[in-house]
Amino acid sequence: MNPYRLGLSRGAIELRQMLRSRKDIYAYLSTPLLFLAVSYWRSQGGDDATTQLSLAGGIGSTIFMFGLMTVPQFLFGDREDGTLLRLRGVPGAMTAYLTGKVLFVLVNITVSIALLLLGGHLLLGGGLPDTPQRWLTLAWVVALGITAVVPIGAAVGSLLPAAREALGLYMLPMMALMLVSGTFSPLRDMPGWLQNLASFFPLRWIAQGVRSALLPDSARVLEVSGSWQHATVAGVLALWTVTGLALAPRLLQRMARRESGSRLSERERRRMAKSAY
């Protein structure tokens, strides 16, 4: 069967499972609620531009966190419970697995962004995109952003050792990258070397694209180049998408080949011993 069709079916099953778990629903809704709280705090004594900037940063950070933090967590759990080991010998299984994760993340991010936009509009007075062109810009930036970061998150997760400590250490540089990518403050105020570093990663371009959809055109002066650079945003995110889709299935397959029943049993034994201790 077509692995992409199987992946879409797998993603739909995972979405139904999530809707049946109150714990999972709370976990996924906590991110947009947190960013709404941050936007509300920053809007006190500020103006509409500050609110819009906070909401745009929240949308960009939500995409980034789901792709590069949540996806490796999925991968870690599926490695620990033997899911990836069972998929090892199935042709096209890793492509289907990755497709399912993209669908799962796409739906979750769409709901999170809708909550941020509606919450920001109703509670904080933030403006929504005011033209069809701005809505279209928001749609393609979000779609390209998701397809750029989810495969990269899966590739990174496949390279991490099967240890919770490694996942925790990986999150530290990711959080630092969020701080220096201009998501909540103008990137032009940062040192040149930090600007160059942030420009290499997709978060800077996702955040800039979202700002172009939510902020007025006069806000372009806050950007490093003084323009929204839509062509560059699309080009960089497309490049990350192609790279991720090329690398992730191969790295996942390589990781699955290295899995074995004895390794899974050994990890389970260590986990039980640690829990008993």
C-alpha positions, 0 to 999 in steps of 0.5 A: 500500500501507499506509505503516505496513505498509511501515514495519514491513516496512522495520524488520524488514529493517533488524533482520535486517541489524543481526544480520548485522553484528558491528560493529552488534551491538557498537555497540548492546550497548555502551550497556546495558553502559556503564550496567551498569558505571556502576551497578556503580561507584556500588553500591560502598559504597552500598545497594540504593536507589543500585543501583536508582536507577542502573538506572532512570537507565540505562533512561531514558537508553537510551530518550533516547539511542536516540531523540534521538541515534541516530535523527538519526545514522540520518537523517544516514547515509540523507541522505548515501547518497541513501536519502532522495532516492530516497524523495522521490517515493514517496507515504507514503514518509516515514511508512513510513520513520519507522514502520520507525525506530520499530520498529527502535529499539523492538526495540533498546531492549527488548533493552537494557532486558532486559540492564539489568534482568537484568544489574542483578539477577544482577550487582548484586542489583538488584530487578525490578518485584515486582508485575504493576502495576509491570511494566505501569507499566514497559511503558507508560512505555517504550512511550510514551517511545519513541514520544515521542522517536523522532519528535522525533529524526527531526524534529531530524535533518531540520533539521540541516544535512548536516554531521558537525560539526552532529551533534556540536554537537547532541549537546552540549546533549543530553548536558547535558540528560541531566545536569540531568533527574534521571536519576541524582540527585534533581531536587529537589536542583537549582535551580528554573529547572533543574527547570522546564527539565527538566520541559519535556522528555520525559527527566525524565518517562521517568526518573520513570516508570521509577523508579516501576516499580523503586523502592519507594513510599517513594522517592516523597519524592525526587521534586519533587512527592513522588509518582510523578505517573503521570497527568502522566507519561502526559500529557506523553509523549502530548503529545510523541508527538502533536507528534512524529508530526505534525511529523516526516513533514512535516519529513522530506518537506520535507528530502527535497524539498530534496535533489537529485542535484547536492547529493548529488554535491557532498557526495560530492566534498567527502567524497572530497577531505577523505578524500584530504587 
